[in-house]
Amino acid sequence: MHNYDGFFGMHLIWWFIWIVFLIWVFMIPTQWGKKTRREEPLDILRKRFARGEISKEQFEEQKKLLESDK
């Protein structure tokens, strides 16, 4: 009756395009949530002090150095 040879191929292509589009739509928001913020030197210094890697005197001295550079 009807010849659907060309229709079936296009039908599969459109399904593939829709699936790729949907995967892309749902993956983009998860990547946006992973924006990395560059750590400031003072934040790193505070973390080191909180972990006990440096003493209070070292923290104060390095903090003054960092603040004088601004």
DOFIKOL-368880 format. One record per residue (C-alpha): x, y, z. Coordinates in steps of 0.001 Angstrom, whole numbers, padded with zeros to 6 digits, always signed. Example, Ala and Ser with C-alpha at 12.3 -4.5 7.8 and 13.67 -1.06 7.14 Angstrom:
<nodes>
+012300-004500+007800;+013670-001060+007140;
</nodes>
This chain:
<nodes>
+000000+000000+000000;+002265+002783+001300;+006009+003002+001055;+007419+004107+004456;+011126+003466+003830;+012142+007136+004011;+009769+007928+006870;+011212+005296+009173;+014774+006632+008767;+013754+010218+009494;+011672+009024+012417;+014747+007443+014011;+016822+010565+013408;+014226+012748+015136;+014076+010374+018100;+017866+010548+018377;+017802+014360+018213;+015140+014557+020949;+017005+012149+023230;+020276+014075+022835;+018432+017351+023464;+016768+016020+026633;+020041+014666+027990;+021675+018024+027290;+018834+019941+028998;+019049+017844+032152;+022853+017769+032314;+023451+021517+031929;+021874+022539+035285;+024051+020049+037159;+027153+021552+035589;+026022+025099+036407;+025799+024142+040064;+029448+023173+040026;+030809+026613+039372;+034112+026812+041111;+034957+029955+042973;+038598+030874+043141;+039759+030798+046737;+041164+034026+048044;+044557+033866+049782;+043029+035095+053060;+040487+032239+052963;+043313+029731+052521;+045195+031319+055409;+042135+031072+057661;+041685+027391+056787;+045332+026669+057558;+044978+028398+060922;+041767+026513+061694;+043458+023182+060917;+046339+024070+063226;+048966+024156+060490;+050168+027604+061545;+050312+029410+064869;+048389+032549+065799;+051524+034650+065395;+052173+033263+061913;+048534+033843+061013;+048613+037476+062148;+051911+038142+060374;+050786+036623+057080;+047404+038336+057346;+049121+041710+057647;+051239+040910+054584;+048207+039938+052545;+046236+043002+053581;+049120+045340+052819;+049247+044046+049211;+045736+045309+048484;
</nodes>
